[in-house]
Amino acid sequence: MIVLQAGGSGNMSFLFLMVGMFAVMYFFMIRPQQKKQKEQQKMVEELKAGDDIVTAGGLHGKVLSNDGDTITISAGGGARLTFEKSAIAKKK
């Protein structure tokens, strides 16, 4: 007795749909985030004394020194503050 099973192509359609959804997520969400992260890291590595910056907490200041993993900034009024490089949000 021969038994035919229908629905085999439905599994392939589902697989293609899942692969397509992952591809769309990668190109619209993951890839741009990785690019932005690389640009941020490059900007922080290129900071030098005299650059105006803004920290992630919103503090504005001028870079005094760039030492390894930390950056010392002048926040005005003679205040010298040391931050991790990861706390620098952008250059002004």
ABEGO torsion letter per residue (X at the ends): XBBBBBGAAAAAAAAAAAAAAAAAAAAAAAAAAAAAAAAAAAAAAABBBGBBBBBAAGBBBBBABBBEABBBBBAEGGBBBBBBAAABABBX
